Structures are given as structure tokens and as C-alpha cells.
């Protein structure tokens, strides 16, 4: 009989000690994919770890607050920020308008502000002031100040797949001072000194929210799994071999979840079979009905059997 009991006990101890200051990976989290004039990128939302913040972010997506939104702040080697302004159509033509905001939310700081993580912006001196604006961290060193300023800036997601290439490209764009709140605006196809057109803004033209069991990004498949006890663990499987078979090995960063997600993988201790209903493998592809077998119980190696 195969068992995750030892790993489960490790997860329980880690949770009791408060271990987990580094960003988690997918555990039946939803994925927000953005289409922009600089390319497409996806954000994995840490719903189980920052529920208020992710619910707030999703509410702005659902009301189309980020549709035709722009990235209004570029600080090279620091952050790219958006969620504050959008291009709207009026009877007199297009204009740039502030995003209509909802009530501020409670701060949920937990994870380090490192490269590729996504966090909420807020008002200086008020930890519980985040509304619509969010930013992508460009540097691991951001944690040295953003983790301790203003109650810590809440990381609620991470850029997955090759999405950071988009933000690296935005970082290289010319930055123009367009007045209050727009002093560090990145512009596309802009010649210094020329008139700024709406087409020069880095803007979002579509946002799609995807519900998937797991994510395969940077060589790691991550998901929540029910191990047969009606409880769920957050686990990661790293791809360690591609020929002649795809073999994954369980990584030691395991955490027990306070509640079992509705979209969860299952593991049979009798057969050693792992079933993952769906895995997102890039910004536009989801594979379904993934089956792996535990082929080396000593090192927790799983061999991929099939998928659709």
C-alpha cells in the first residue's frame, strides 16, 4: 500500500510552525489571463492564501474594470503597475479615466514580494487601503522593503509560464511624465517629444478567468490533492525525466489546506494512481484527465501514464 502519511505529518508540522513565507503554487486556484498590445500573460491567483484580496481582484475583472486598462507606472528594476486607469469611449471620443473603485480591503500580507509575484498597491500610511491598483514585482530585492512597508504589500498571485517576458519588455519602453498620477507612464511605439496617442499606452484588451486543477510552469506541476482522508494537500511535482517516459518527483514543500477545494486531484493509496482532472500548461492550453502512477514509493516518483 502506498501512503502520503509521512508527508501529511510533515505538512501539518510546517503549518503549525508558520512555515510558508514563499509564494505557493496552484491549489485549484483560478488563473487570470490578460491579452495586451505587448503580448499575453497569466496570473495564478492565490485564492486559498489571500481570499479577500483575490475576491476583490476578481470582482474588478468581472465588472470589466480592467478591460481597456493601462499600465500607468513603470519603475525599472522595481515594479510595473496597473489597475488605476482605463481608456473609455465618450460622446466626444476616447478619454483616459480613473477606474471606479470599491471599498478598500483588509491587508493580507503573507508572502515575499519577489520577482514575478503580483501584489496590491495601497495608500501610504494605511495598510488596509488597497482597492483596484496592482503591480508586478520585477526584482527579488523588492522583498527587502515592500515586505516591511505599510504592513507589507499583499502578494496575491504570480506570473506563470513565460509571462515575465512581457513585463521585461514593458520595463524597456520609454517612460513619459503625463502629469499627476501618470508621472512614470510607459509608452509603445513612441518617439520622444511627439504627441501621445491612445495607441501608445500599454493596454489590456481582454481578460479571461480559467478554472483548472493544476498548473505546469517552469518544470513543476502544482495542484491540490485529496489523499483519501477527505482533506487536501498542496503539492508540487517536478519533472525530472522526459525520455523514455515523463517522470515527476514530489518536492518537499507540502502544506495542508484548511478546506478541500472543489477542483482537486485524487490519489489512491491502494493503487498508487494519481488523477488530475485538468492542468494548464501554457497561456492557451489545458490538458485533461491526467493519470500518473507512483512508480517509486521511496523517492515519491510518478510516471505519466496518459492525458487528453
C-alpha positions as CSV (number, residue, x, y, z in Angstrom):
1,X,0.0,0.0,0.0
2,X,1.3,3.5,-0.9
3,X,0.8,6.3,1.6
4,X,1.3,10.0,1.9
5,X,1.0,9.8,5.7
6,X,4.6,10.8,6.4
7,X,4.3,13.8,4.1
8,X,1.0,14.7,5.6
9,X,2.5,14.8,9.1
10,X,5.4,17.0,7.7
11,X,2.8,19.4,6.2
12,X,0.9,19.6,9.5
13,X,4.1,20.4,11.4
14,X,5.1,23.1,8.8
15,X,1.7,24.7,9.1
16,X,1.9,24.7,12.9
17,X,5.3,26.4,12.7
18,X,4.0,29.0,10.3
19,X,6.4,27.9,7.5
20,X,5.5,29.3,4.1
21,X,6.7,32.8,3.6
22,X,7.5,32.0,-0.1
23,X,4.8,32.1,-2.8
24,X,2.7,29.0,-3.1
25,X,1.8,27.3,-6.3
26,X,-1.5,26.3,-7.7
27,X,-4.0,24.6,-5.5
28,X,-7.2,24.6,-7.5
29,X,-6.7,28.4,-7.9
30,X,-8.2,30.2,-10.8
31,X,-5.9,31.7,-13.5
32,X,-6.5,35.2,-14.9
33,X,-5.1,35.6,-18.4
34,X,-4.7,39.1,-19.9
35,X,-4.4,39.9,-23.6
36,X,-2.5,43.2,-24.2
37,X,-0.9,45.1,-27.0
38,X,2.5,43.9,-25.6
39,X,1.6,40.3,-25.5
40,X,-0.4,37.9,-23.3
41,X,0.3,36.9,-19.7
42,X,-1.4,34.8,-17.0
43,X,-1.6,35.3,-13.2
44,X,-2.2,32.4,-10.9
45,X,-4.4,33.7,-8.1
46,X,-3.6,32.5,-4.5
47,X,-7.2,32.2,-3.5
48,X,-6.7,30.0,-0.5
49,X,-3.9,32.2,0.9
50,X,-5.3,35.6,0.2
51,X,-9.1,35.1,-0.1
52,X,-10.2,38.7,0.4
53,X,-7.6,40.1,-2.0
54,X,-8.3,37.6,-4.8
55,X,-12.0,38.0,-4.4
56,X,-11.5,41.8,-4.7
57,X,-9.3,41.4,-7.8
58,X,-11.8,39.0,-9.4
59,X,-14.7,41.5,-8.7
60,X,-12.9,44.1,-10.7
61,X,-12.3,41.6,-13.6
62,X,-16.0,40.6,-13.5
63,X,-17.1,44.3,-13.8
64,X,-14.7,44.8,-16.7
65,X,-12.8,47.4,-14.7
66,X,-9.5,46.2,-16.2
67,X,-10.8,46.0,-19.7
68,X,-9.0,48.6,-21.8
69,X,-7.0,49.4,-18.7
70,X,-3.4,50.7,-19.0
71,X,-0.2,50.1,-17.1
72,X,0.4,53.7,-15.9
73,X,3.6,53.2,-13.8
74,X,6.9,51.7,-14.8
75,X,9.8,51.7,-12.4
76,X,12.6,49.7,-14.0
77,X,14.1,47.0,-11.7
78,X,11.2,47.6,-9.3
79,X,7.6,47.3,-10.5
80,X,5.1,47.7,-13.3
81,X,1.7,48.9,-12.1
82,X,-1.8,49.0,-13.5
83,X,-5.4,48.9,-12.4
84,X,-5.8,52.6,-11.9
85,X,-6.8,54.0,-15.3
86,X,-8.6,52.8,-18.4
87,X,-9.4,54.1,-21.8
88,X,-13.2,54.8,-22.2
89,X,-15.4,55.9,-25.1
90,X,-17.4,59.1,-24.6
91,X,-19.6,61.1,-26.9
92,X,-16.5,63.3,-27.6
93,X,-14.2,60.3,-28.3
94,X,-11.8,58.4,-26.2
95,X,-10.5,59.6,-22.9
96,X,-8.4,58.3,-20.1
97,X,-10.4,57.9,-16.9
98,X,-9.7,56.6,-13.4
99,X,-11.0,53.1,-12.6
100,X,-14.1,53.2,-10.4
101,X,-13.1,51.7,-7.1
102,X,-14.9,49.7,-4.5
103,X,-14.4,49.9,-0.7
104,X,-10.8,49.2,0.4
105,X,-9.9,45.7,1.6
106,X,-8.1,44.4,4.6
107,X,-4.4,43.7,4.2
108,X,-3.4,40.0,3.9
109,X,0.3,40.1,3.7
110,X,1.9,36.7,3.9
111,X,4.4,36.1,1.1
112,X,7.6,37.8,0.0
113,X,7.4,40.4,-2.8
114,X,9.9,38.7,-5.2
115,X,10.3,38.8,-8.9
116,X,7.2,37.6,-10.8
117,X,4.8,37.9,-7.8
118,X,1.7,40.2,-8.1
119,X,0.7,42.4,-5.2
120,X,-1.8,45.1,-4.4
121,X,-0.9,48.8,-4.3
122,X,-2.2,51.0,-1.5
123,X,-2.1,54.4,0.1
124,X,1.0,55.3,2.1
125,X,0.4,55.0,5.8
126,X,-2.7,52.9,5.5
127,X,-2.2,49.1,5.4
128,X,-5.9,48.4,4.7
129,X,-6.3,50.8,1.7
130,X,-5.9,48.6,-1.4
131,X,-8.6,48.9,-4.0
132,X,-8.1,48.4,-7.7
133,X,-4.4,49.0,-8.4
134,X,-1.9,46.1,-8.5
135,X,1.7,45.7,-9.6
136,X,4.1,43.1,-10.8
137,X,7.4,42.8,-8.9
138,X,10.5,42.9,-11.2
139,X,13.2,42.2,-8.6
140,X,13.7,39.7,-5.8
141,X,15.2,42.6,-3.7
142,X,11.7,44.2,-3.6
143,X,11.1,42.0,-0.5
144,X,13.6,44.0,1.4
145,X,11.3,47.0,1.6
146,X,7.9,46.0,0.3
147,X,7.6,43.3,2.9
148,X,8.1,45.7,5.8
149,X,6.5,48.9,4.5
150,X,2.9,49.8,5.4
151,X,2.1,46.4,6.9
152,X,3.6,44.6,4.0
153,X,2.2,44.6,0.4
154,X,-0.1,41.7,-0.1
155,X,1.1,39.2,-2.7
156,X,-2.0,37.5,-4.2
157,X,-0.6,35.8,-7.3
158,X,2.3,35.1,-9.5
159,X,3.0,35.5,-13.2
160,X,3.2,32.0,-14.8
161,X,4.6,30.4,-17.9
162,X,6.6,33.0,-19.9
163,X,4.6,36.0,-18.8
164,X,7.5,37.8,-17.3
165,X,8.9,38.3,-20.8
166,X,6.0,40.7,-21.4
167,X,6.9,42.7,-18.2
168,X,10.6,42.7,-19.1
169,X,9.6,44.2,-22.5
170,X,7.4,46.8,-20.8
171,X,10.3,47.7,-18.5
172,X,12.4,48.6,-21.5
173,X,9.8,51.0,-23.0
174,X,10.3,54.8,-22.9
175,X,8.8,56.4,-19.8
176,X,6.9,59.7,-20.0
177,X,5.6,62.2,-17.4
178,X,2.0,62.8,-18.3
179,X,1.1,64.7,-15.2
180,X,-0.3,63.8,-11.7
181,X,-0.6,60.1,-11.1
182,X,0.9,59.4,-14.6
183,X,4.4,60.6,-14.0
184,X,6.1,57.3,-15.0
185,X,3.9,56.0,-17.8
186,X,5.4,53.5,-20.3
187,X,4.5,54.1,-23.9
188,X,4.6,51.8,-27.0
189,X,5.9,53.0,-30.4
190,X,6.5,56.5,-29.0
191,X,9.0,59.0,-30.3
192,X,10.3,61.3,-27.6
193,X,8.6,64.7,-27.8
194,X,5.8,63.6,-30.1
195,X,2.1,63.8,-29.3
196,X,0.9,60.9,-27.1
197,X,-1.8,58.8,-28.8
198,X,-4.1,56.3,-27.1
199,X,-2.4,53.6,-29.1
200,X,0.8,54.4,-27.3
201,X,-0.4,53.2,-23.9
202,X,0.3,49.7,-22.8
203,X,-3.3,48.5,-22.6
204,X,-5.3,45.4,-21.9
205,X,-7.9,44.4,-24.4
206,X,-9.2,41.1,-22.9
207,X,-9.2,39.3,-19.6
208,X,-10.2,35.6,-19.2
209,X,-10.5,33.7,-15.9
210,X,-9.7,30.0,-16.2
211,X,-10.6,27.4,-13.6
212,X,-8.1,24.5,-13.6
213,X,-7.0,21.8,-11.1
214,X,-3.3,22.5,-11.6
215,X,-0.6,24.4,-13.4
216,X,2.6,23.1,-15.1
217,X,5.0,26.0,-15.2
218,X,8.8,26.2,-15.1
219,X,9.1,22.4,-15.0
220,X,6.8,22.0,-12.0
221,X,3.2,20.7,-11.9
222,X,1.4,22.1,-8.8
223,X,-2.0,21.3,-7.5
224,X,-4.2,20.3,-4.5
225,X,-4.7,16.6,-4.0
226,X,-7.2,14.6,-1.9
227,X,-5.1,11.7,-0.4
228,X,-8.2,9.7,0.6
229,X,-8.8,11.3,4.0
230,X,-11.3,14.0,2.7
231,X,-8.5,16.5,3.3
232,X,-6.3,18.2,0.7
233,X,-2.6,18.8,0.5
234,X,-0.8,21.5,-1.6
235,X,1.9,19.6,-3.6
236,X,4.4,20.1,-6.4
237,X,5.8,17.5,-8.8
238,X,9.0,18.5,-10.6
239,X,9.7,17.0,-14.0
240,X,13.0,15.1,-13.7
241,X,13.0,12.9,-16.8
242,X,11.5,13.2,-20.3
243,X,12.8,10.1,-22.0
244,X,11.7,7.3,-22.4
245,X,8.9,8.3,-20.0
246,X,7.9,11.5,-18.3
247,X,8.8,11.1,-14.6
248,X,8.0,13.6,-11.9
249,X,9.2,13.7,-8.3
250,X,7.4,15.1,-5.3
251,X,9.0,18.2,-3.8
252,X,9.2,18.5,0.0
253,X,7.3,21.9,0.1
254,X,3.9,20.5,1.1
255,X,1.1,22.2,3.0
256,X,-2.2,21.1,4.3
257,X,-5.1,23.2,3.3
258,X,-7.8,24.5,5.7
259,X,-10.5,23.4,3.4
260,X,-10.7,21.0,0.4
261,X,-11.1,22.8,-2.9
262,X,-13.9,21.8,-5.2
263,X,-11.4,21.3,-8.1
264,X,-8.9,18.9,-6.7
265,X,-6.7,15.9,-7.8
266,X,-7.1,12.5,-6.1
267,X,-4.6,9.9,-5.0
268,X,-5.4,6.2,-4.3
269,X,-3.3,4.7,-1.6
270,X,-4.4,1.2,-2.8
271,X,-3.3,1.5,-6.5
272,X,-0.8,4.4,-6.2
273,X,-2.7,6.2,-9.0
274,X,-2.8,10.0,-9.1
275,X,-5.6,11.6,-11.1
276,X,-5.6,15.3,-12.0
277,X,-8.8,16.5,-13.8
278,X,-7.1,19.4,-15.6
279,X,-3.6,21.0,-15.9
280,X,-2.9,24.3,-17.6
281,X,0.5,24.0,-19.5
282,X,0.7,27.4,-21.2
283,X,-1.4,30.5,-21.6
284,X,-3.8,28.8,-24.1
285,X,-3.6,25.1,-23.5
286,X,-5.2,22.9,-20.8
287,X,-4.7,19.1,-20.8
288,X,-7.4,17.0,-19.1
289,X,-7.7,13.7,-17.3
290,X,-4.0,13.4,-16.4
291,X,-3.2,10.0,-14.9
292,X,0.2,9.3,-13.1
293,X,1.3,6.2,-11.2
294,X,3.6,6.2,-8.2
295,X,6.4,4.1,-9.6
296,X,9.0,4.7,-6.9
297,X,7.4,4.9,-3.4
298,X,10.8,5.5,-1.7
299,X,11.5,8.8,-3.6
300,X,7.9,9.6,-4.5
301,X,8.4,9.5,-8.2
302,X,5.4,9.4,-10.5
303,X,5.3,8.3,-14.1
304,X,2.9,9.9,-16.5
305,X,0.5,7.3,-18.0
306,X,-1.9,9.3,-20.1
307,X,-3.8,12.6,-20.6
308,X,-6.2,14.1,-23.1
